[in-house]
């Protein structure tokens, strides 16, 4: 059974934007390596990852919110509708065997915090978490400093500048999971 990578990121970048291009490449690389893709199902980073993965022999899942009354992107093979934002976040986490956090705002920060905290508090929830961009490198560094001061594990979230190297980390990590 194929592993699923849940990707979090901004809904704002459009085609041609550097973040959009990076997310497209991420989706393409993961799909070419047999990974299913799961996103929030809408536009921006979510669309780019889905578009990059489309046309491959994998599932491209979008987890949307009923009350938002928005159309999902056209690259999905499956849509799961949730009642609320928090239901959506829980479903995105539940479906993922690994997580990638692309650039984003407060919603993406909330998603990162949720998977990080689950990994931090529950030793059985040790799934790969990878962040892309200097934005997350700064945040991860600051949080890890606090974690170190509290005597807690500091290597739960990895940061990467390169989508290719980040994808390699995710794929290698998933291949080690039974």
Phi and psi in degrees as GROMACS dihedral restraints (atoms count N, CA, C in turn):
[ dihedral_restraints ]
;  ai    aj    ak    al  type     phi  dphi    fc
    3     4     5     6     1   -68.6    20    10
    4     5     6     7     1   144.2    20    10
    6     7     8     9     1   -82.5    20    10
    7     8     9    10     1   153.0    20    10
    9    10    11    12     1  -113.3    20    10
   10    11    12    13     1   131.2    20    10
   12    13    14    15     1  -106.8    20    10
   13    14    15    16     1   118.9    20    10
   15    16    17    18     1   -88.3    20    10
   16    17    18    19     1   128.2    20    10
   18    19    20    21     1  -115.3    20    10
   19    20    21    22     1   126.5    20    10
   21    22    23    24     1  -106.5    20    10
   22    23    24    25     1   147.0    20    10
   24    25    26    27     1   175.1    20    10
   25    26    27    28     1   173.0    20    10
   27    28    29    30     1   -64.6    20    10
   28    29    30    31     1   147.6    20    10
   30    31    32    33     1   -89.7    20    10
   31    32    33    34     1     0.5    20    10
   33    34    35    36     1   -91.3    20    10
   34    35    36    37     1   -40.0    20    10
   36    37    38    39     1   -59.8    20    10
   37    38    39    40     1   138.5    20    10
   39    40    41    42     1  -105.1    20    10
   40    41    42    43     1   169.3    20    10
   42    43    44    45     1   -52.8    20    10
   43    44    45    46     1   131.4    20    10
   45    46    47    48     1   102.4    20    10
   46    47    48    49     1   -23.9    20    10
   48    49    50    51     1   -70.5    20    10
   49    50    51    52     1   146.0    20    10
   51    52    53    54     1   -60.2    20    10
   52    53    54    55     1   -39.5    20    10
   54    55    56    57     1   -65.4    20    10
   55    56    57    58     1   -39.9    20    10
   57    58    59    60     1   -62.5    20    10
   58    59    60    61     1   -45.3    20    10
   60    61    62    63     1   -61.5    20    10
   61    62    63    64     1   -43.2    20    10
   63    64    65    66     1   -62.6    20    10
   64    65    66    67     1   -42.8    20    10
   66    67    68    69     1   -66.3    20    10
   67    68    69    70     1   -39.0    20    10
   69    70    71    72     1   -59.6    20    10
   70    71    72    73     1   -47.5    20    10
   72    73    74    75     1   -62.4    20    10
   73    74    75    76     1   -39.3    20    10
   75    76    77    78     1   -58.9    20    10
   76    77    78    79     1   -50.4    20    10
   78    79    80    81     1   -58.8    20    10
   79    80    81    82     1   -42.8    20    10
   81    82    83    84     1   -63.0    20    10
   82    83    84    85     1   -48.0    20    10
   84    85    86    87     1   -63.5    20    10
   85    86    87    88     1   -47.2    20    10
   87    88    89    90     1   -62.9    20    10
   88    89    90    91     1   -44.2    20    10
   90    91    92    93     1   -64.9    20    10
   91    92    93    94     1   -41.1    20    10
   93    94    95    96     1   -63.1    20    10
   94    95    96    97     1   -21.0    20    10
   96    97    98    99     1  -100.9    20    10
   97    98    99   100     1    16.7    20    10
   99   100   101   102     1    81.6    20    10
  100   101   102   103     1    14.1    20    10
  102   103   104   105     1   -88.7    20    10
  103   104   105   106     1   132.9    20    10
  105   106   107   108     1   -70.6    20    10
  106   107   108   109     1   154.7    20    10
  108   109   110   111     1  -118.3    20    10
  109   110   111   112     1   137.4    20    10
  111   112   113   114     1  -131.6    20    10
  112   113   114   115     1   129.7    20    10
  114   115   116   117     1  -138.1    20    10
  115   116   117   118     1  -178.4    20    10
  117   118   119   120     1   -72.9    20    10
  118   119   120   121     1    -4.7    20    10
  120   121   122   123     1    84.1    20    10
  121   122   123   124     1    -4.1    20    10
  123   124   125   126     1   -99.8    20    10
  124   125   126   127     1  -127.8    20    10
  126   127   128   129     1  -111.7    20    10
  127   128   129   130     1  -167.5    20    10
  129   130   131   132     1    65.1    20    10
  130   131   132   133     1  -129.6    20    10
  132   133   134   135     1   -58.4    20    10
  133   134   135   136     1   -40.7    20    10
  135   136   137   138     1   -60.3    20    10
  136   137   138   139     1   -44.3    20    10
  138   139   140   141     1   -66.7    20    10
  139   140   141   142     1   -44.1    20    10
  141   142   143   144     1   -61.2    20    10
  142   143   144   145     1   -45.4    20    10
  144   145   146   147     1   -62.6    20    10
  145   146   147   148     1   -45.1    20    10
  147   148   149   150     1   -62.7    20    10
  148   149   150   151     1   -42.2    20    10
  150   151   152   153     1   -63.8    20    10
  151   152   153   154     1   -43.3    20    10
  153   154   155   156     1   -62.7    20    10
  154   155   156   157     1   -32.2    20    10
  156   157   158   159     1   -88.3    20    10
  157   158   159   160     1   -15.4    20    10
  159   160   161   162     1   -65.9    20    10
  160   161   162   163     1   151.6    20    10
  162   163   164   165     1    83.6    20    10
  163   164   165   166     1    -2.0    20    10
  165   166   167   168     1   -97.3    20    10
  166   167   168   169     1   169.0    20    10
  168   169   170   171     1   -87.4    20    10
  169   170   171   172     1    56.7    20    10
  171   172   173   174     1  -139.4    20    10
  172   173   174   175     1   170.4    20    10
  174   175   176   177     1   -91.4    20    10
  175   176   177   178     1   139.9    20    10
  177   178   179   180     1  -119.3    20    10
  178   179   180   181     1   102.2    20    10
  180   181   182   183     1  -100.0    20    10
  181   182   183   184     1   135.9    20    10
  183   184   185   186     1  -118.4    20    10
  184   185   186   187     1   126.4    20    10
  186   187   188   189     1  -105.1    20    10
  187   188   189   190     1   108.6    20    10
  189   190   191   192     1  -110.8    20    10
  190   191   192   193     1   175.9    20    10
  192   193   194   195     1  -118.5    20    10
  193   194   195   196     1   121.1    20    10
  195   196   197   198     1   -55.1    20    10
  196   197   198   199     1   -46.5    20    10
  198   199   200   201     1   -69.4    20    10
  199   200   201   202     1   -13.1    20    10
  201   202   203   204     1   -79.7    20    10
  202   203   204   205     1   -19.5    20    10
  204   205   206   207     1    49.8    20    10
  205   206   207   208     1    46.7    20    10
  207   208   209   210     1  -116.5    20    10
  208   209   210   211     1   149.1    20    10
  210   211   212   213     1   -81.1    20    10
  211   212   213   214     1   136.3    20    10
  213   214   215   216     1   -72.6    20    10
  214   215   216   217     1   166.9    20    10
  216   217   218   219     1   -70.7    20    10
  217   218   219   220     1   158.3    20    10
  219   220   221   222     1   -81.1    20    10
  220   221   222   223     1     0.2    20    10
  222   223   224   225     1   -95.5    20    10
  223   224   225   226     1     1.3    20    10
  225   226   227   228     1   -76.2    20    10
  226   227   228   229     1   146.9    20    10
  228   229   230   231     1  -100.5    20    10
  229   230   231   232     1   -15.5    20    10
  231   232   233   234     1  -153.3    20    10
  232   233   234   235     1   136.1    20    10
  234   235   236   237     1  -117.5    20    10
  235   236   237   238     1   134.0    20    10
  237   238   239   240     1  -116.5    20    10
  238   239   240   241     1   119.9    20    10
  240   241   242   243     1   -96.4    20    10
  241   242   243   244     1   128.2    20    10
  243   244   245   246     1  -110.3    20    10
  244   245   246   247     1   157.4    20    10
  246   247   248   249     1   -74.6    20    10
  247   248   249   250     1   -40.5    20    10
  249   250   251   252     1  -134.3    20    10
  250   251   252   253     1   168.0    20    10
  252   253   254   255     1   -56.9    20    10
  253   254   255   256     1   -43.4    20    10
  255   256   257   258     1   -71.0    20    10
  256   257   258   259     1   -34.4    20    10
  258   259   260   261     1   -61.5    20    10
  259   260   261   262     1   -41.2    20    10
  261   262   263   264     1   -61.6    20    10
  262   263   264   265     1   -47.1    20    10
  264   265   266   267     1   -60.1    20    10
  265   266   267   268     1   -44.8    20    10
  267   268   269   270     1   -61.6    20    10
  268   269   270   271     1   -40.4    20    10
  270   271   272   273     1   -67.4    20    10
  271   272   273   274     1   -43.0    20    10
  273   274   275   276     1   -58.5    20    10
  274   275   276   277     1   -41.1    20    10
  276   277   278   279     1   -69.0    20    10
  277   278   279   280     1   -45.8    20    10
  279   280   281   282     1   -57.5    20    10
  280   281   282   283     1   -40.8    20    10
  282   283   284   285     1   -75.8    20    10
  283   284   285   286     1   -21.3    20    10
  285   286   287   288     1   -82.5    20    10
  286   287   288   289     1   136.6    20    10
  288   289   290   291     1   -96.4    20    10
  289   290   291   292     1   -15.3    20    10
  291   292   293   294     1  -155.7    20    10
  292   293   294   295     1   161.9    20    10
  294   295   296   297     1  -133.2    20    10
  295   296   297   298     1   137.0    20    10
  297   298   299   300     1  -122.5    20    10
  298   299   300   301     1   132.1    20    10
  300   301   302   303     1  -114.7    20    10
  301   302   303   304     1   109.5    20    10
  303   304   305   306     1   -90.0    20    10
  304   305   306   307     1   178.5    20    10
  306   307   308   309     1   -60.2    20    10
  307   308   309   310     1   143.1    20    10
  309   310   311   312     1  -172.8    20    10
  310   311   312   313     1  -173.2    20    10
  312   313   314   315     1  -107.3    20    10
  313   314   315   316     1  -141.9    20    10
  315   316   317   318     1   -66.4    20    10
  316   317   318   319     1   -33.6    20    10
  318   319   320   321     1   -64.3    20    10
  319   320   321   322     1   -42.3    20    10
  321   322   323   324     1   -68.0    20    10
  322   323   324   325     1   -38.3    20    10
  324   325   326   327     1   -61.3    20    10
  325   326   327   328     1   -42.1    20    10
  327   328   329   330     1   -60.5    20    10
  328   329   330   331     1   -42.8    20    10
  330   331   332   333     1   -66.1    20    10
  331   332   333   334     1   -44.0    20    10
  333   334   335   336     1   -59.9    20    10
  334   335   336   337     1   -47.4    20    10
  336   337   338   339     1   -59.7    20    10
  337   338   339   340     1   -39.1    20    10
  339   340   341   342     1   -65.0    20    10
  340   341   342   343     1   -49.4    20    10
  342   343   344   345     1   -69.5    20    10
  343   344   345   346     1   -35.2    20    10
  345   346   347   348     1   -64.4    20    10
  346   347   348   349     1   -45.5    20    10
  348   349   350   351     1   -66.5    20    10
  349   350   351   352     1   -39.0    20    10
  351   352   353   354     1   -61.2    20    10
  352   353   354   355     1   -41.9    20    10
  354   355   356   357     1   -67.0    20    10
  355   356   357   358     1   -38.3    20    10
  357   358   359   360     1   -68.9    20    10
  358   359   360   361     1   -41.4    20    10
  360   361   362   363     1   -89.7    20    10
  361   362   363   364     1   -22.5    20    10
  363   364   365   366     1  -126.0    20    10
  364   365   366   367     1   104.4    20    10
  366   367   368   369     1   -65.6    20    10
  367   368   369   370     1   -15.6    20    10
  369   370   371   372     1   -83.7    20    10
  370   371   372   373     1   -10.5    20    10
  372   373   374   375     1  -100.3    20    10
  373   374   375   376     1    52.0    20    10
  375   376   377   378     1   -97.5    20    10
  376   377   378   379     1    87.7    20    10
  378   379   380   381     1  -113.6    20    10
  379   380   381   382     1   149.2    20    10
  381   382   383   384     1   -61.1    20    10
  382   383   384   385     1   134.0    20    10
  384   385   386   387     1  -127.7    20    10
  385   386   387   388     1   121.5    20    10
  387   388   389   390     1  -129.2    20    10
  388   389   390   391     1   134.7    20    10
  390   391   392   393     1  -112.0    20    10
  391   392   393   394     1   143.6    20    10
  393   394   395   396     1  -117.8    20    10
  394   395   396   397     1   128.6    20    10
  396   397   398   399     1   114.7    20    10
  397   398   399   400     1   155.3    20    10
  399   400   401   402     1   -64.6    20    10
  400   401   402   403     1   -27.0    20    10
  402   403   404   405     1   -56.2    20    10
  403   404   405   406     1   -49.3    20    10
  405   406   407   408     1   -74.6    20    10
  406   407   408   409     1   -30.0    20    10
  408   409   410   411     1   -58.6    20    10
  409   410   411   412     1   -42.1    20    10
  411   412   413   414     1   -64.7    20    10
  412   413   414   415     1   -44.6    20    10
  414   415   416   417     1   -66.5    20    10
  415   416   417   418     1   -45.4    20    10
  417   418   419   420     1   -60.9    20    10
  418   419   420   421     1   -41.8    20    10
  420   421   422   423     1   -61.9    20    10
  421   422   423   424     1   -44.7    20    10
  423   424   425   426     1   -65.6    20    10
  424   425   426   427     1   -45.3    20    10
  426   427   428   429     1   -66.5    20    10
  427   428   429   430     1   -40.6    20    10
  429   430   431   432     1   -62.9    20    10
  430   431   432   433     1   -34.7    20    10
  432   433   434   435     1   -61.8    20    10
  433   434   435   436     1   -44.9    20    10
  435   436   437   438     1   -64.1    20    10
  436   437   438   439     1   -42.0    20    10
  438   439   440   441     1   -60.4    20    10
  439   440   441   442     1   -42.3    20    10
  441   442   443   444     1   -62.0    20    10
  442   443   444   445     1   -44.0    20    10
  444   445   446   447     1   -61.7    20    10
  445   446   447   448     1   -27.7    20    10
  447   448   449   450     1   -91.3    20    10
  448   449   450   451     1     0.7    20    10
  450   451   452   453     1    73.9    20    10
  451   452   453   454     1    26.4    20    10
  453   454   455   456     1  -106.6    20    10
  454   455   456   457     1   165.3    20    10
  456   457   458   459     1   -65.1    20    10
  457   458   459   460     1   139.4    20    10
  459   460   461   462     1  -116.5    20    10
  460   461   462   463     1     6.0    20    10
  462   463   464   465     1  -115.9    20    10
  463   464   465   466     1    29.9    20    10
  465   466   467   468     1   -79.9    20    10
  466   467   468   469     1   -27.8    20    10
  468   469   470   471     1  -120.9    20    10
  469   470   471   472     1   127.6    20    10
  471   472   473   474     1  -104.1    20    10
  472   473   474   475     1   144.7    20    10
  474   475   476   477     1  -115.5    20    10
  475   476   477   478     1   143.0    20    10
  477   478   479   480     1  -139.7    20    10
  478   479   480   481     1   146.4    20    10
  480   481   482   483     1   -90.3    20    10
  481   482   483   484     1   -29.0    20    10
  483   484   485   486     1  -106.5    20    10
  484   485   486   487     1   128.3    20    10
  486   487   488   489     1   -63.9    20    10
  487   488   489   490     1   -36.8    20    10
  489   490   491   492     1   -64.3    20    10
  490   491   492   493     1   -47.8    20    10
  492   493   494   495     1   -68.1    20    10
  493   494   495   496     1   -39.1    20    10
  495   496   497   498     1   -62.7    20    10
  496   497   498   499     1   -43.4    20    10
  498   499   500   501     1   -61.5    20    10
  499   500   501   502     1   -42.0    20    10
  501   502   503   504     1   -59.6    20    10
  502   503   504   505     1   -43.6    20    10
  504   505   506   507     1   -60.4    20    10
  505   506   507   508     1   -47.5    20    10
  507   508   509   510     1   -62.9    20    10
  508   509   510   511     1   -48.1    20    10
  510   511   512   513     1   -62.7    20    10
  511   512   513   514     1   -45.6    20    10
  513   514   515   516     1   -60.9    20    10
  514   515   516   517     1   -42.4    20    10
  516   517   518   519     1   -64.0    20    10
  517   518   519   520     1   -43.4    20    10
  519   520   521   522     1   -66.1    20    10
  520   521   522   523     1   -35.2    20    10
  522   523   524   525     1   -66.3    20    10
  523   524   525   526     1   -22.0    20    10
  525   526   527   528     1   -85.2    20    10
  526   527   528   529     1   -15.7    20    10
  528   529   530   531     1   -84.3    20    10
  529   530   531   532     1   129.2    20    10
